[in-house]
Amino acid sequence: MNKSIYLLAASVAVLAASPALAQSQDVSMSGITVDYSGDVSGDGDFSGATVDVSGSFGGDLEVSGASVEADVEVGDDLEISGGAVDIRGSVGGDAEISGGAIDINLTVAGRSDISGGAIDVYSGSVFTGDTEISVGAMDFGGHAMSSLSIRFGDLDFTGRADAAVDFEGNNREGIFRRRDRSEIEISGVLNAGGTICAHEVRFREGAEVNGPLTVHADEEPDYAAGFDASNISFVMRERERCRDDD
């Protein structure tokens, strides 16, 4: 009887201690379905068909899969890729994000490189370092505090850019060599102006351009009623492409 009580007490002690063991140096997991939640003092590496990761990582985090969800705090660098990616949280270093369809609600202290077919950047996102994005169709509602460069097919900009932007429409020629039909709609704030090159440019209600902005397009931009276009210079495009090297 006393032995049974002792063994039961020992088992309870082990179970009580197990949460403390969740703090790991490094974690690496792969499989068809990967589901991890915990705090890691070192690096994390996860891959699978379906990957769901949450928690904090003191070092780097790498995640890849067909379908990826991550709600994480990353101390150093983040690299995440997938067919469908939903990323939330914070990154203390650089972020590299790629996928087919991407939802981003993230704060990034370092540089960001993002590429995808369709991307939504939510209003809670803050990019402190330089940010480069290549995308087919995008809604950008975040806050870019440093340089912001976007190559796009269709772009809806509702966010805020503190430094001069470089928004460049993709050619979208494909196998039939179609002419560029890139479109950009702006209802956000461009505090330092910059450069926009696209087939069609529209400024909607709520848009602000507070620095010199040069617009290269196939026709003059469309302005919402009451919009202040005094900082905008329009240049008719002399060719169908924004770049000679495309």
Helices and strands as residue ranges (DSSP letters): H 2-17, G 18-22, E 27-40, E 44-57, E 61-74, E 78-91, E 95-108, E 112-121, E 126-127, E 131-140, E 143-144, E 148-152, E 154-157, E 160-161, E 165-169, G 174-176, E 183-186, E 189-190, E 194-197, E 200-203, E 208-209, E 213-217, E 222-223, E 232-236
